Amino acid sequence: MIFPEWTTANITLYIVLFIAALGAGPVIYFGQAMLGEDKLRSKGKIPARVGMTFLYSVPILALYISARDYVPNASPIQWTVLAVVALHFVKRVSESLFVHRYSKPSGLLPTFLVASLYSTAAFVIGWLNRAPIPAVDVGFILGILFFVIGIAGNFYHHKLLADLRKNSFDYFIPKGGWFEYVVCPHYLFEIITWLGFAMLSRHLAVWLILLFVIGYLTARGLRTLEWYRQNFSSFPKDRKAILPFIL
């Protein structure tokens, strides 16, 4: 793990990151409970496809801005880190444009909030990539492996959901793939993708970002599970939220 120089500014920054990482799950879980949002989507004012495309496009710009000064002389390790993060968000933009089927508009505030969070994460990874690990090691190879598994599993389950909704925008109990075990396998594979980022970067801040993503997506998964149980009397009792057989 690569630690920062412990200046006053860095200590303050990492305290904020640590609090955000620990607080993401409770804030999202209890916040959605209090808001009582329908299927986790607030009433929106912009077309969902436009909102989601914007949400995932801005982090690509943030990544470029953070790394543009060292890209011409970047090492293979630096290029790998930048490439996997960019590929992740390019994939999400492509899915937003060509794969997902939306039944409701997106909320303006949630769209900008999530775009800001993902853009900050992309910028931090790109900025810290100025000081990469010195050489490829087992952890770096595992990082690539986790990234490939995560991005492939995430896409597969997004495509599965889209195919199941081809003929109707009504909500239903998802089936197929890991949907037989959890309601949000795409969240699980998203977490695996970010685990890959953390293992490739190795900076402490990126591990805290991973912790934030875990809390955020786990909370959303738990709220989704509760929603299905409340709205479908036939929902399987043994199905979990995000981690098969466990959570």
C-alpha positions as MATLAB code, in Angstrom:
seq = 'MIFPEWTTANITLYIVLFIAALGAGPVIYFGQAMLGEDKLRSKGKIPARVGMTFLYSVPILALYISARDYVPNASPIQWTVLAVVALHFVKRVSESLFVHRYSKPSGLLPTFLVASLYSTAAFVIGWLNRAPIPAVDVGFILGILFFVIGIAGNFYHHKLLADLRKNSFDYFIPKGGWFEYVVCPHYLFEIITWLGFAMLSRHLAVWLILLFVIGYLTARGLRTLEWYRQNFSSFPKDRKAILPFIL';
ca = [
       0.000    0.000    0.000;
       1.211    3.484   -0.877;
       0.696    6.016    1.908;
       0.739    9.793    1.401;
       3.132   12.222    3.003;
       1.394   12.985    6.288;
       1.146   16.751    6.009;
      -1.649   18.637    7.751;
      -3.531   18.938    4.458;
      -3.233   15.222    3.708;
      -4.263   14.233    7.218;
      -7.370   16.408    6.894;
      -8.135   14.987    3.444;
      -7.796   11.376    4.564;
      -9.933   11.955    7.643;
     -12.672   13.240    5.317;
     -12.222   10.241    3.009;
     -12.331    7.830    5.947;
     -15.515    9.371    7.345;
     -17.115    9.332    3.894;
     -16.140    5.691    3.369;
     -17.603    4.593    6.692;
     -20.684    6.784    6.420;
     -21.728    5.981    2.849;
     -23.645    2.817    3.709;
     -25.708    4.164    6.623;
     -26.446    7.467    4.853;
     -27.675    5.742    1.690;
     -29.628    3.016    3.510;
     -31.420    5.180    6.057;
     -31.666    8.148    3.685;
     -33.580    6.123    1.119;
     -35.759    4.684    3.875;
     -36.710    8.162    5.068;
     -37.296    9.481    1.552;
     -39.442    6.493    0.698;
     -38.287    6.509   -2.913;
     -40.120    4.265   -5.355;
     -37.730    1.543   -6.511;
     -34.803    3.709   -5.426;
     -35.432    6.297   -8.162;
     -36.539    9.752   -7.063;
     -38.982   11.738   -9.143;
     -36.920   13.235  -11.908;
     -36.936   16.028  -14.409;
     -34.517   14.721  -17.055;
     -34.728   11.703  -19.390;
     -33.033    8.748  -17.727;
     -30.821    7.949  -20.724;
     -29.547   11.516  -20.822;
     -28.963   11.600  -17.081;
     -27.122    8.293  -16.931;
     -24.984    9.106  -19.973;
     -23.979   12.398  -18.362;
     -23.354   10.672  -15.035;
     -20.796    8.284  -16.516;
     -19.270   10.664  -19.082;
     -18.104   13.295  -16.608;
     -15.729   10.886  -14.773;
     -13.939   10.235  -18.078;
     -13.289   13.966  -18.398;
     -12.181   14.141  -14.760;
      -9.739   11.267  -15.323;
      -8.283   13.004  -18.379;
      -7.864   16.323  -16.555;
      -6.095   14.624  -13.648;
      -3.598   12.822  -15.872;
      -3.122   14.958  -18.975;
       0.214   16.441  -17.891;
       1.979   13.093  -17.416;
       0.237   10.983  -20.078;
       2.863   11.702  -22.794;
       5.557   10.129  -20.596;
       3.427    7.595  -18.735;
       4.874    4.185  -17.932;
       3.092    0.926  -18.892;
       1.835    0.615  -15.307;
       0.435    4.151  -15.382;
      -1.188    3.514  -18.757;
      -2.776    0.318  -17.448;
      -4.330    2.092  -14.466;
      -5.696    4.890  -16.647;
      -6.939    2.469  -19.302;
      -8.954    0.243  -16.967;
     -10.647    3.207  -15.250;
     -11.458    4.833  -18.597;
     -12.713    1.536  -20.025;
     -15.010    1.061  -17.042;
     -16.740    4.397  -17.574;
     -16.795    4.071  -21.374;
     -18.592    0.766  -20.848;
     -21.119    2.424  -18.528;
     -21.749    5.200  -21.059;
     -22.241    2.605  -23.811;
     -24.662    0.648  -21.635;
     -26.600    3.815  -20.853;
     -26.933    4.580  -24.556;
     -27.495    1.151  -26.049;
     -28.312   -1.474  -23.397;
     -30.371   -0.216  -20.467;
     -34.126    0.233  -20.671;
     -35.503    2.953  -18.428;
     -39.071    3.258  -17.194;
     -38.754    6.560  -15.324;
     -36.829    9.841  -15.612;
     -33.804   10.531  -13.467;
     -33.722   12.915  -10.549;
     -31.632   15.986  -11.311;
     -30.013   16.237   -7.879;
     -29.191   12.487   -7.534;
     -27.703   12.508  -11.047;
     -25.360   15.406  -10.285;
     -24.501   13.989   -6.865;
     -23.506   10.548   -8.162;
     -21.691   12.122  -11.129;
     -19.705   14.232   -8.666;
     -18.805   11.227   -6.527;
     -17.657    9.087   -9.457;
     -15.805   12.035  -11.022;
     -13.986   12.700   -7.759;
     -13.007    9.028   -7.539;
     -11.734    9.008  -11.140;
      -9.808   12.243  -10.607;
      -8.166   10.945   -7.410;
      -7.086    7.700   -9.091;
      -5.676    9.588  -12.064;
      -3.890   12.127   -9.875;
      -2.321    9.543   -7.550;
      -1.223    7.559  -10.586;
       1.674   10.024  -10.788;
       3.328    7.760   -8.213;
       2.558    4.196   -9.355;
       3.886    0.986   -7.887;
       7.514    0.423   -9.017;
       6.968   -2.848  -10.890;
       4.357   -5.368  -11.912;
       3.769   -7.874   -9.112;
       1.259  -10.570   -8.187;
      -1.131   -7.976   -6.758;
      -1.072   -6.035  -10.043;
      -1.888   -9.172  -12.044;
      -4.713   -9.966   -9.614;
      -5.952   -6.407  -10.043;
      -6.263   -6.929  -13.796;
      -8.008  -10.265  -13.196;
     -10.500   -8.724  -10.774;
     -11.144   -5.884  -13.207;
     -11.890   -8.294  -16.069;
     -14.168  -10.459  -13.901;
     -15.933   -7.417  -12.510;
     -16.555   -5.609  -15.776;
     -17.647   -8.810  -17.559;
     -20.001   -9.889  -14.763;
     -21.446   -6.398  -14.470;
     -22.141   -6.182  -18.209;
     -23.628   -9.681  -18.350;
     -26.184   -8.924  -15.660;
     -26.999   -5.491  -17.078;
     -27.643   -7.139  -20.447;
     -29.708   -9.829  -18.778;
     -31.905   -7.214  -17.100;
     -32.320   -5.301  -20.364;
     -33.301   -8.455  -22.264;
     -35.851   -9.372  -19.585;
     -37.454   -5.920  -20.005;
     -37.673   -5.944  -23.804;
     -41.439   -6.322  -23.871;
     -42.455   -4.484  -20.708;
     -41.365   -1.694  -18.385;
     -43.164   -3.280  -15.448;
     -41.093   -4.396  -12.480;
     -40.566   -8.136  -12.056;
     -38.421  -10.587  -10.135;
     -35.146  -10.878  -12.115;
     -33.985  -14.340  -13.077;
     -30.986  -15.941  -14.706;
     -27.294  -15.741  -13.860;
     -26.567  -14.727  -10.298;
     -30.030  -13.190  -10.041;
     -31.021  -16.638   -8.818;
     -29.027  -15.913   -5.642;
     -29.049  -12.127   -5.155;
     -31.146   -9.202   -6.377;
     -28.141   -7.053   -7.305;
     -25.344   -9.189   -8.774;
     -24.397   -6.223  -10.973;
     -23.525   -4.335   -7.773;
     -21.334   -7.202   -6.597;
     -19.416   -7.212   -9.870;
     -19.131   -3.418   -9.728;
     -17.425   -3.815   -6.343;
     -15.083   -6.435   -7.815;
     -14.201   -3.940  -10.563;
     -13.275   -1.294   -7.983;
     -11.280   -3.885   -6.047;
      -9.291   -4.299   -9.248;
      -8.673   -0.534   -9.359;
      -7.443   -0.556   -5.754;
      -5.042   -3.432   -6.373;
      -3.688   -1.776   -9.512;
      -3.235    1.651   -7.915;
      -2.298    0.533   -4.386;
      -2.758    4.051   -2.946;
      -4.494    4.305    0.425;
      -7.022    6.815   -0.943;
      -8.145    4.338   -3.613;
      -8.715    1.670   -0.954;
     -10.889    4.181    0.906;
     -12.788    4.829   -2.320;
     -13.317    1.062   -2.598;
     -14.688    1.047    0.948;
     -17.044    3.878   -0.020;
     -18.256    1.949   -3.087;
     -18.827   -1.173   -0.975;
     -20.913    0.775    1.545;
     -22.855    2.660   -1.115;
     -23.731   -0.360   -3.272;
     -24.387   -2.694   -0.342;
     -26.860   -0.200    1.115;
     -28.611    0.132   -2.224;
     -28.675   -3.641   -2.571;
     -30.279   -4.064    0.857;
     -32.896   -1.426    0.069;
     -33.623   -3.130   -3.255;
     -34.041   -6.477   -1.497;
     -36.513   -4.922    0.946;
     -38.424   -3.367   -1.945;
     -38.799   -6.715   -3.700;
     -39.942   -8.437   -0.519;
     -42.555   -5.744    0.079;
     -43.878   -5.724   -3.482;
     -43.762   -9.397   -4.514;
     -45.437  -11.972   -2.282;
     -43.775  -14.741   -4.314;
     -40.260  -13.380   -3.858;
     -37.860  -16.209   -2.843;
     -37.163  -16.008    0.885;
     -33.603  -17.307    0.566;
     -32.511  -14.715   -2.017;
     -29.947  -12.235   -0.694;
     -29.129   -8.638   -1.589;
     -25.633   -8.634   -3.005;
     -23.501  -11.535   -1.710;
     -24.829  -15.055   -2.425;
     -25.935  -17.023    0.677;
     -24.547  -14.349    3.030;
     -25.833  -10.768    2.583;
];
